[in-house]
Amino acid sequence: MKFERRRIRRVGTAVRISMLVVFLGLVVMVLVVYNLYSRIFIPNVTLDAEHALFYIPTGSDFEFVIDNLEEDGIIDDRKSFRWVAIRKGYDRNVRPGRYKVPDGVSNNELVNLIRSGKQDPVMVVFNHVRTLDHLAGKVSGYLEPDSADFADWFAREDLPAEYGFDMASFPSMFIPNTYEFYWNTSPEEFTGRMQREYEKFWQGERDRKAKRMEMSRSEVSTLASIVDEETLFDDENRRVAGVYINRLERGIPLQADPTLRFALGDFTVKRIVNAYKQIDSPYNTYKYRGLPPGPISIPSVASIDAVLDYENHNYYYFCARADFSGYHAFARTLSEHNRNARKYQDALNRNRIYR
């Protein structure tokens, strides 16, 4: 009996030990599973706002990404992010871009986001641009390449021909507007997109209107750029365009002051004196009839459409009003124009504006 009781006690002890071992094993397993789960699925991003914008420059490596996620305060636990990222192969697949990281996402969600290449797009806005160098400065404020990268690209002598332009007419390919781009868009990709937008802009009604006017796209843009520089207010665009169309049809030199400022390389000149009119430049519309070789600025959509829908009238002249309102006095005859011009010249003299 005693032996039997001892045997039962030993069996009971063994069972308890086995149960304890199993229990401890289960606890360890639960802890391991929870640890793995927390590394992968528990939120590791705690932000003060709803989201953070995270930039990964072209050529960045895995360590750069981790360092900057930590320095920017996006991830809470660097080690767990590294562990998940490596196991998902992100260390071998870093993709540049601008990513919107939501608050409260896990390592798994964050790795999936930046590994996918699904960037948060940038809205690129440009208008009131005179030169391609100026455009380079504007665009680089939104995109990864700096202004020098864009300026060097635009300055390539062989570039305009690749897109069907010459150097003088090339600026007309860039239609001012708001465009959606990825942050790491290269200058080459930007230019290709602008060509596609240019074609979409012109195809259809605008091309038909230009054809009726017997003008090319580039000629319309060139005239539009002069209208842009002449007017402060869009409600005068069509009337000013009509003046230049009348002069072109009659073979009268445009005598557009902005083209002289372009030839001088100085748009700050307020008073055009006779010496400027002697400049030997194809952009001197006092000296040479017709349109200059290309636009003197990147024309606005409003001015392009104003040229295509120019006002049909009998005005051949205009000059700034003497009240400095920014509007113009229009004239049908030279004598009427000279009276208007004298009023404006007198106003300049009274205000001691000599240049």
C-alpha positions in Angstrom: 0.0 0.0 0.0 2.8 2.3 1.0 4.6 1.6 -2.2 1.4 2.3 -4.2 0.9 5.6 -2.5 4.5 6.6 -3.1 4.1 5.7 -6.7 0.9 7.7 -7.0 2.6 10.7 -5.4 5.5 10.4 -7.8 3.1 10.2 -10.8 1.2 13.2 -9.4 4.4 15.2 -9.0 5.5 14.3 -12.5 2.2 15.3 -13.9 2.3 18.6 -12.0 5.9 19.2 -13.2 4.8 18.3 -16.8 1.9 20.6 -16.5 4.1 23.4 -15.2 6.6 22.8 -18.0 3.8 22.9 -20.5 2.3 26.0 -18.9 5.7 27.8 -18.8 6.2 26.7 -22.4 2.9 28.2 -23.3 3.8 31.4 -21.5 7.1 31.6 -23.3 5.3 31.0 -26.6 2.7 33.6 -25.9 5.5 36.1 -24.9 7.4 35.2 -28.1 4.3 35.5 -30.2 3.3 38.8 -28.5 6.8 40.1 -29.0 6.7 39.3 -32.7 3.2 40.7 -33.0 4.1 43.9 -31.3 7.2 44.4 -33.4 5.2 43.9 -36.6 1.7 45.2 -35.8 1.7 47.4 -32.7 1.8 51.2 -33.6 5.4 52.5 -33.8 4.6 56.0 -35.1 3.5 58.6 -32.6 3.1 62.1 -34.1 1.9 65.5 -32.8 -0.2 65.9 -36.0 -2.3 63.6 -38.2 0.6 62.8 -40.4 4.2 63.6 -41.2 5.9 64.2 -44.5 9.0 62.0 -44.8 11.5 62.7 -47.7 13.9 60.0 -49.0 16.4 61.6 -51.4 17.6 59.8 -54.5 20.5 57.5 -53.7 19.6 57.1 -50.0 20.5 53.8 -48.3 18.7 51.9 -45.6 20.8 53.4 -42.7 19.9 56.9 -43.9 16.2 56.1 -43.8 16.4 54.7 -40.3 18.5 57.6 -39.0 16.1 60.1 -40.4 13.0 58.4 -39.3 14.4 58.5 -35.8 15.8 62.1 -36.0 12.5 63.3 -37.4 10.7 61.8 -34.4 8.6 59.5 -36.7 9.4 56.1 -35.2 9.4 55.4 -31.5 11.4 52.1 -31.6 14.4 52.0 -34.0 15.3 48.4 -33.3 11.9 46.9 -34.0 11.6 48.9 -37.2 15.0 47.7 -38.4 14.0 44.1 -37.5 10.7 44.3 -39.5 12.3 46.2 -42.4 15.1 43.7 -42.9 12.7 40.7 -42.9 10.5 42.4 -45.5 13.5 43.1 -47.7 13.3 46.8 -47.4 17.0 47.2 -46.7 17.6 46.1 -50.3 14.8 48.1 -51.9 15.0 51.7 -50.7 12.9 53.9 -53.0 13.2 57.7 -53.0 10.3 60.1 -52.7 8.0 62.1 -50.5 5.8 60.0 -48.3 2.9 61.0 -46.0 3.2 58.9 -42.9 0.0 58.7 -40.9 0.0 58.8 -37.1 -0.4 55.5 -35.3 0.9 53.1 -38.0 2.8 50.0 -37.3 6.2 49.0 -38.5 4.6 46.7 -41.0 2.4 49.5 -42.4 5.3 52.0 -42.5 7.6 49.5 -44.3 4.9 48.7 -46.8 4.3 52.4 -47.4 7.9 53.5 -48.1 8.7 50.2 -49.9 5.8 50.6 -52.3 7.0 53.9 -53.8 3.4 55.3 -53.5 4.4 58.9 -52.9 2.3 61.8 -51.7 2.3 64.0 -54.8 3.5 67.6 -54.9 1.4 70.4 -56.5 3.8 72.4 -58.6 2.6 76.0 -59.4 4.3 78.4 -61.8 3.1 81.6 -63.4 4.5 85.1 -64.1 7.7 83.5 -65.3 10.0 85.5 -67.6 12.9 83.1 -68.4 13.8 79.4 -68.2 16.3 80.3 -65.4 13.4 81.9 -63.5 11.3 78.8 -64.1 14.2 76.6 -62.8 14.1 78.6 -59.6 10.3 78.3 -59.2 10.1 74.6 -60.0 13.1 73.6 -57.7 11.2 75.0 -54.8 8.7 72.1 -55.1 10.9 69.2 -56.4 14.0 67.4 -55.3 16.5 68.7 -58.0 17.9 72.1 -57.2 17.7 75.2 -59.4 21.1 74.6 -60.8 20.1 71.1 -62.0 17.0 72.5 -63.8 19.0 75.6 -65.2 21.8 73.4 -66.6 19.2 71.1 -68.2 17.3 74.0 -69.8 20.5 75.5 -71.0 21.5 72.5 -73.2 21.7 73.8 -76.8 20.4 70.5 -78.2 17.4 70.3 -75.9 14.8 72.5 -77.7 15.2 70.4 -80.9 14.4 67.2 -79.1 11.0 68.7 -78.4 10.4 70.3 -81.8 11.5 73.9 -80.9 14.4 76.2 -81.4 16.1 78.0 -78.5 14.1 81.2 -79.0 10.7 79.5 -79.1 11.4 76.8 -76.5 9.9 78.8 -73.5 6.5 78.6 -75.1 6.3 74.9 -74.4 5.9 75.6 -70.7 2.3 76.4 -70.0 1.8 78.1 -66.6 -0.6 76.1 -64.4 -0.8 73.9 -61.3 0.5 70.4 -61.9 0.8 67.3 -59.8 4.3 65.7 -59.7 6.2 63.3 -57.6 8.8 65.1 -55.5 11.8 63.2 -57.0 10.8 64.1 -60.6 14.0 64.8 -62.6 14.4 67.8 -65.0 14.1 65.4 -67.9 10.9 63.9 -66.6 9.6 67.4 -65.9 10.3 68.6 -69.4 8.7 65.5 -70.9 5.5 66.1 -68.9 5.5 69.7 -70.0 5.6 68.7 -73.6 2.6 66.4 -73.1 0.7 69.2 -71.3 1.6 71.6 -74.1 0.1 69.2 -76.7 -3.1 68.7 -74.6 -3.4 72.5 -74.1 -3.3 73.3 -77.9 -5.0 70.4 -79.5 -8.5 71.1 -80.5 -10.1 74.6 -80.3 -6.9 76.6 -79.7 -5.2 75.0 -82.7 -8.3 75.7 -84.9 -8.3 79.4 -83.8 -4.6 79.8 -84.5 -5.1 78.3 -87.9 -7.9 80.7 -88.7 -5.5 83.5 -87.7 -2.8 82.0 -89.9 -0.5 81.9 -86.9 1.6 79.1 -85.5 1.4 78.1 -81.8 4.8 79.7 -81.3 3.7 82.9 -82.9 0.6 83.1 -80.8 2.7 82.5 -77.7 5.2 85.2 -78.7 2.5 87.8 -79.2 0.8 86.6 -75.9 4.1 87.2 -74.1 4.2 90.8 -75.3 0.6 91.3 -74.2 1.5 89.9 -70.8 4.2 92.4 -70.4 2.1 95.3 -71.6 -0.9 94.7 -69.4 -1.5 94.7 -65.6 -5.1 93.7 -65.9 -6.6 90.8 -67.8 -9.6 92.8 -68.9 -7.3 94.7 -71.3 -5.6 91.7 -72.8 -8.0 91.2 -75.8 -7.9 94.9 -76.7 -4.1 95.1 -76.6 -3.9 91.9 -78.6 -6.2 93.4 -81.2 -3.9 96.4 -81.6 -1.0 94.2 -82.4 -3.0 92.1 -84.7 -4.1 95.2 -86.6 -0.4 96.3 -86.9 0.7 92.9 -88.1 -2.0 92.8 -90.7 -1.0 96.3 -92.0 2.7 95.6 -91.9 3.3 98.3 -89.3 6.1 97.6 -86.8 4.8 96.5 -83.4 6.9 99.1 -81.6 6.3 97.2 -78.4 8.3 98.6 -75.5 8.6 95.3 -73.6 10.5 93.8 -76.5 13.1 96.6 -76.1 13.4 95.8 -72.4 14.0 92.2 -73.3 16.7 93.2 -75.8 18.2 95.4 -73.1 18.0 92.6 -70.6 16.4 95.0 -68.1 12.7 94.8 -67.4 12.9 97.6 -64.8 13.2 100.3 -67.4 10.1 102.5 -67.2 10.9 105.1 -69.8 11.9 104.1 -73.4 14.2 106.7 -74.9 15.2 107.0 -78.6 18.6 105.5 -78.0 17.0 102.2 -77.0 15.2 102.1 -80.3 18.5 101.9 -82.2 19.5 98.6 -80.5 20.4 96.0 -83.2 18.4 93.0 -81.9 15.8 90.8 -83.6 13.7 91.6 -80.5 13.7 95.4 -81.4 10.2 95.7 -82.8 10.8 99.4 -83.5 13.5 98.4 -85.9 12.2 95.2 -87.3 8.7 94.4 -88.6 6.7 91.4 -87.5 7.0 89.3 -84.4 10.4 88.7 -82.6 11.9 85.2 -82.9 10.3 83.9 -79.7 8.4 84.9 -76.5 10.0 87.5 -74.3 8.5 85.6 -71.3 6.6 82.4 -70.6 3.1 83.7 -71.6 0.1 83.2 -69.3 -2.9 81.2 -70.4 -5.0 84.3 -70.1 -2.9 86.1 -72.6 -2.7 83.2 -75.0 -6.5 83.0 -75.0 -6.7 86.8 -75.4 -4.6 86.6 -78.6 -6.7 83.7 -79.9 -9.9 85.7 -79.1 -8.5 89.2 -79.8 -10.8 92.2 -79.8 -11.8 93.3 -83.3 -11.5 97.1 -83.4 -9.8 99.9 -85.3 -7.1 100.9 -82.7 -3.5 100.9 -83.9 -1.9 102.7 -81.0 -1.9 102.7 -77.2 0.1 104.1 -74.4 -0.1 104.1 -70.6 -2.6 106.5 -69.1 -1.2 109.6 -67.4 -3.0 108.7 -64.2 -0.6 105.7 -63.6 -3.7 103.5 -63.1 -2.0 100.7 -65.1 -4.6 101.0 -67.8 -4.0 102.3 -71.4 -5.3 105.0 -73.6 -6.1 103.6 -77.1 -6.0 105.6 -80.4 -7.0 105.1 -84.0 -4.7 107.7 -85.5 -1.1 108.8 -84.9 -2.1 112.3 -84.0 -4.5 111.1 -81.4 -1.8 108.7 -80.0 0.8 111.5 -79.9 -1.6 113.6 -77.7 -2.0 110.6 -75.4 1.7 110.0 -75.3 2.5 113.6 -74.5 0.2 113.5 -71.5 2.0 110.4 -70.3 5.5 111.9 -70.9 4.4 115.0 -69.0 3.3 112.9 -66.1 6.6 111.0 -66.1 8.4 114.4 -66.0 6.3 115.7 -63.2 7.1 112.6 -61.2 10.8 112.8 -62.1 10.9 109.4 -63.8 13.6 109.7 -66.4 14.5 106.0 -66.9 
